[in-house]
Amino acid sequence: MQQKYLNAYTEYVNSTFSTIDEICHKHGFCKSSFYRALKQENLELPKKHFFTTCDKNKIELAEKMYIQGKSIKTIALELRMSEKTISKYLNFKQIKIRGYHPQQKNLTYNTTFFETIDTEEKAYWLGFIFADGSVAVSPSCRLCIELNQIDVNHLEKFKKSIESNHLLKYRKNRNTVSVSICGKKIVEDLMKYGCIPNKTNLGFIDEDKIPHDLISHFLRGYLDGDGFIDSKRYRIVYTIKLLNIAESIQKLFSIFNIESKIVKEKHYYRLNIETKESYYNALSFLYENANIFLDRKYETYKQRIECYSPSK
C-alpha cells in the first residue's frame, strides 16, 4: 500500500470532523483510488460517531471553554450554539459533564402557569405567545416559541418564569433559537384564552379572561412579540393577521382612553397608535414600572420617554 494512502487512512481514523472527500482532496487523489487501495489491504473505514453542521473550530473552542470551567449554558450563549450539540460532543470526547444530563430525561416546568392569569408575568407571556408563539395538539400537545438569536435572553426569561429546565434549540440556517414545551395542561390552558392551533387564521382573544389590572402587561407582551415602536415618529404598530384580534386589542386600549386605528394591508392588519399624545400615553401605559419586557424594545421606550415634554 502506497504511503500516501496509508497516511490518509490514518488521518481519517484519528480525525473527528474530516470527511473522506476532504481527506482525498488534501492528499491529492480521488475517492475511487483510495477505496481500491484500502480494499487491496483488506482495510475498512470506521464509521464516524459524531456528526455536526457546526463549525469545527467553534465546537473545539467550546470543548476548551468547558475544560476551563465554563458551563454548557454559558458557552452556548457566548458561541450561539446548541447546548445539545456541545453535550453530545463532550460525550463523544469522553469528557465528564459536570452535573448535567445531556439526554434531558427529567424535564420539568410549572404545568399550571397559565391556569389563571393573575400576575404580571402570566399576562405578559400570554400576550407574547399570542403574537410570537404557537401551540399544537397533534401529534402531541406542544408550546413552541422561536425567536431571532439576538433575543435568546428573552427565552431564558420565559424559562425562568415557568421554572423550566428545557434546552434551547438553535437553527443555524435560520439564525433562530427556540424552546419547545410538551404538555397537555399548558396547551389546554392557553387555548381557553383563544391561543389555539393555527391561531394565525382561527385565533381569538377572550378579553373577559384578562384581568383589568393586567391588560397593560398582556398588550406589552403582544407588542414585544409582534409590534414596533418607532424611534423617530410618534407611532406604535401592532402587526396582526386577523381582524377580530386587531379589534380586541383596539378595544383593550380604548378602555384606557388610548386611541388607535386599524389599517388593512394585503395579507394582514396594522393597528396604529400615531398621535403624539396617544403615542406617549401608550408607552407609559405599557412600559412604566414594568418588570418583564423585551430588552431592546424597552431601550427604545426609555430613549423616547426621556425626550418627552408635554409642553412641546
For each residue, the residues with C-beta under 8 A, 3 or more apart:
1: 5 6 37 40 41
2: 5 6 37
3: 6 7
4: 7 8 27 28 29
5: 1 2 8 9 27 29 33 34 37 38
6: 1 2 3 9 10
7: 3 4 10 11 27
8: 4 5 11 12 23 24 26 27 29 34
9: 5 6 12 13 38 43 45
10: 6 7 13 14
11: 7 8 14 15 18 23 26
12: 8 9 15 18 20 23 45
13: 9 10 45 46
14: 10 11
15: 11 12 18 23
16: 50 56 92 93
17: 50 52 56
18: 11 12 15 22 23
19: 22 23
20: 12 23 24 31 34 45
21: 24 25 31
22: 18 19 25 26
23: 8 11 12 15 18 19 20 26 27 34
24: 8 20 21 27 29 30 31 34
25: 21 22 28
26: 8 11 22 23
27: 4 5 7 8 23 24
28: 4 25
29: 4 5 8 24 33 34
30: 24 33 34
31: 20 21 24 34 35
32: 35 36
33: 5 29 30 36 37
34: 5 8 20 23 24 29 30 31 37 38
35: 31 32 38 39
36: 32 33 39 40
37: 1 2 5 33 34 40 41
38: 5 9 34 35 41 43 44 45
39: 35 36 42 43
40: 1 36 37
41: 1 37 38
42: 39
43: 9 38 39
44: 38
45: 9 12 13 20 38
46: 13
47:
48: 51
49: 92
50: 16 17 88 89 92
51: 48
52: 17 56 59 85 88 89
53: 172
54: 58 59 81 82 85 172
55: 58 59
56: 16 17 52 59 60
57: 60 61
58: 54 55 61 62 79 81
59: 52 54 55 56 62 63 81 85 86 89
60: 56 57 63 64
61: 57 58 64 65 79
62: 58 59 65 66 75 79 81 86 89
63: 59 60 66 67 89 90 93 95
64: 60 61 67 68
65: 61 62 68 70 75 78 79
66: 62 63 69 70 71 72 75 86 90 95
67: 63 64 95
68: 64 65
69: 66
70: 65 66 74 75 78
71: 66 74 75 98
72: 66 75 76 83 86 87 90 97 100
73: 76 77 83
74: 70 71 77 78
75: 62 65 66 70 71 72 78 79 81 86
76: 72 73 79 80 81 82 83 86 168 170
77: 73 74 80 152 153
78: 65 70 74 75
79: 58 61 62 65 75 76
80: 76 77 149 152 170 177
81: 54 58 59 62 75 76 85 86 170
82: 54 76 85 86 167 168 169 170
83: 72 73 76 86 87 167 168
84: 87 88 102 104 167 169
85: 52 54 59 81 82 88 89 170
86: 59 62 66 72 75 76 81 82 83 89 90
87: 72 83 84 90 91 97 100 102
88: 50 52 84 85 91 92 102
89: 50 52 59 62 63 85 86 92 93
90: 63 66 72 86 87 93 95 97 102
91: 87 88 94 95 97 102
92: 16 49 50 88 89
93: 16 63 89 90
94: 91
95: 63 66 67 90 91
96:
97: 72 87 90 91 100 101 102
98: 71
99:
100: 72 87 97
101: 97 104 105 106
102: 84 87 88 90 91 97
103:
104: 84 101 107 165 166 167
105: 101
106: 101 165
107: 104 164 165 166 182
108: 163 164 165
109: 113 159 162 163 164 165 166 181 183 186
110: 113 162 163 164
111: 183 185 186
112: 115 185 189
113: 109 110 122 125 161 162 186 189
114: 117 122 125 126 186 189 190 193
115: 112 185 189
116: 122
117: 114 122 123 126 193 209 210 211 214 218
118: 122 211 214
119: 122 123 214
120: 123 124 214 217 290 291 292
121: 124 125 161 217 291 292
122: 113 114 116 117 118 119 125 126 214
123: 117 119 120 126 127 210 211 214 215 217 218 221
124: 120 121 127 128 217 218 220 221 224 292 293
125: 113 114 121 122 128 129 158 161 162 221
126: 114 117 122 123 129 130 190 193 195 210 218 221
127: 123 124 130 131 217 218 219 220 221 222 223 224 225
128: 124 125 131 132 133 145 158 221 222 224 225
129: 125 126 132 133 135 143 145 190 195 221 225
130: 126 127 133 193 194 195 199 203 205 221 222 225 245
131: 127 128 221 222 223 224 225 226 227
132: 128 129 145 146 147 225 226
133: 128 129 130 143 144 145 195 225
134: 143 144 145 197 199
135: 129 141 142 143 144 187 190 191 195 196 197 199
136: 140 141 142 144 187 197
137: 140 141 187 197
138: 197
139:
140: 136 137 182
141: 135 136 137 182 183 184 186 187 188
142: 135 136 180 181 182 183 187
143: 129 133 134 135 180 181 183 186 187 190
144: 133 134 135 136 178 179 180 181
145: 128 129 132 133 134 155 158 178 179
146: 132 171 176 177 178
147: 132 151 152 154 155 176 177 178
148: 151 175 176 177
149: 80 152 170 175 176 177
150: 296
151: 147 148 154 155 177 294 296
152: 77 80 147 149 155 156 168 177
153: 77 156 157 295
154: 147 151 157 158 224 294 295
155: 145 147 151 152 158 159 168 177 178 179
156: 152 153 159 160 168
157: 153 154 160 161 292
158: 125 128 145 154 155 161 162 164 179
159: 109 155 156 162 163 164 165 166 179
160: 156 157 163 164
161: 113 121 125 157 158 292
162: 109 110 113 125 158 159 181
163: 108 109 110 159 160
164: 107 108 109 110 158 159 160 179 181
165: 104 106 107 108 109 159
166: 104 107 109 159 179 180 181
167: 82 83 84 104 179
168: 76 82 83 152 155 156 177 178 179
169: 82 84 177 178 179 180
170: 76 80 81 82 85 149 176 177
171: 146 174 175 176 177 178
172: 53 54 175
173:
174: 171
175: 148 149 171 172
176: 146 147 148 149 170 171
177: 80 146 147 148 149 151 152 155 168 169 170 171
178: 144 145 146 147 155 168 169 171
179: 144 145 155 158 159 164 166 167 168 169
180: 142 143 144 166 169
181: 109 142 143 144 162 164 166 186
182: 107 140 141 142
183: 109 111 141 142 143 186 187
184: 141 187 188
185: 111 112 115 188 189
186: 109 111 113 114 141 143 181 183 189 190
187: 135 136 137 141 142 143 183 184 190 191
188: 141 184 185 191 192
189: 112 113 114 115 185 186 192 193
190: 114 126 129 135 143 186 187 193 195
191: 135 187 188 194 195 196 197
192: 188 189 206 209
193: 114 117 126 130 189 190 205 206 209 210
194: 130 191 199 203 204 205 206
195: 126 129 130 133 135 190 191 199 203
196: 135 191 199 202 203 204
197: 134 135 136 137 138 191 202
198: 201 202 203
199: 130 134 135 194 195 196 202 203
200: 203 241 242
201: 198 241 242
202: 196 197 198 199
203: 130 194 195 196 198 199 200 242 245
204: 194 196 242 244 245 248
205: 130 193 194 210 244 245 248 249
206: 192 193 194 209 210
207: 210 248 251 252
208:
209: 117 192 193 206
210: 117 123 126 193 205 206 207 214 215 218 252
211: 117 118 123 214 215
212: 215 255
213:
214: 117 118 119 120 122 123 210 211 217 218
215: 123 210 211 212 218 219 252 255 256
216: 219 220 256 285 286 290
217: 120 121 123 124 127 214 220 221 290 292
218: 117 123 124 126 127 210 214 215 221 222 252
219: 127 215 216 222 223 249 252 253 285 286
220: 124 127 216 217 223 224 286 287 290 293
221: 123 124 125 126 127 128 129 130 131 217 218 224 225
222: 127 128 130 131 218 219 225 226 227 238 249
223: 127 131 219 220 226 227 229 236 238 286 297
224: 124 127 128 131 154 220 221 227 293 294 297
225: 127 128 129 130 131 132 133 221 222
226: 131 132 222 223 238 239 240
227: 131 222 223 224 236 237 238 239 297
228: 235 236 237 239
229: 223 236 283 297 300 301 304
230: 233 234 235 236 237
231: 300 303 304
232:
233: 230 274
234: 230 274 275 276 278 279 280
235: 228 230 272 273 274 279
236: 223 227 228 229 230 272 273 274 279 282 283
237: 227 228 230 270 271 272 273
238: 222 223 226 227 246 249 270 271
239: 226 227 228 268 269 270
240: 226 243 245 246 249 268 269 270 271
241: 200 201 245 267 268 269
242: 200 201 203 204 245 246 269
243: 240 246 247 262 264 269
244: 204 205 247 248
245: 130 203 204 205 240 241 242 248 249
246: 238 240 242 243 249 250 262 269 271
247: 243 244 250 251 262
248: 204 205 207 244 245 251 252
249: 205 219 222 238 240 245 246 252 253 260 271
250: 246 247 253 254 260 261 262 271
251: 207 247 248 254 255
252: 207 210 215 218 219 248 249 255 256
253: 219 249 250 256 258 259 260 273 282
254: 250 251 257 258 259 260
255: 212 215 251 252
256: 215 216 252 253 281 285
257: 254 281
258: 253 254 273 278 281 282 285
259: 253 254 273 275 278
260: 249 250 253 254 271 272 273 278
261: 250 271 272 274
262: 243 246 247 250 269 270 271 272
263: 269 270 271 272
264: 243 269
265: 268 269 270
266:
267: 241
268: 239 240 241 265
269: 239 240 241 242 243 246 262 263 264 265
270: 237 238 239 240 262 263 265
271: 237 238 240 246 249 250 260 261 262 263
272: 235 236 237 260 261 262 263
273: 235 236 237 253 258 259 260 278 279 282
274: 233 234 235 236 261 278 279
275: 234 259 278 279
276: 234 279 280
277: 280 281
278: 234 258 259 260 273 274 275 281 282
279: 234 235 236 273 274 275 276 282 283
280: 234 276 277 283 284 304 305 308
281: 256 257 258 277 278 284 285
282: 236 253 258 273 278 279 285 286
283: 229 236 279 280 286 287 288 301 304 305
284: 280 281 287 288 305
285: 216 219 256 258 281 282 288
286: 216 219 220 223 282 283 290 301
287: 220 283 284 290 293 298 301 305
288: 283 284 285
289:
290: 120 216 217 220 286 287 293 298
291: 120 121
292: 120 121 124 157 161 217
293: 124 220 224 287 290 297 298
294: 151 154 224 297 298
295: 153 154 298 299
296: 150 151 299 300
297: 223 224 227 229 293 294 300 301
298: 287 290 293 294 295 301 302
299: 295 296 302 303
300: 229 231 296 297 303 304
301: 229 283 286 287 297 298 304 305
302: 298 299 305 306
303: 231 299 300 306 307
304: 229 231 280 283 300 301 307 308
305: 280 283 284 287 301 302 308
306: 302 303
307: 303 304
308: 280 304 305
309: 312
310:
311:
312: 309
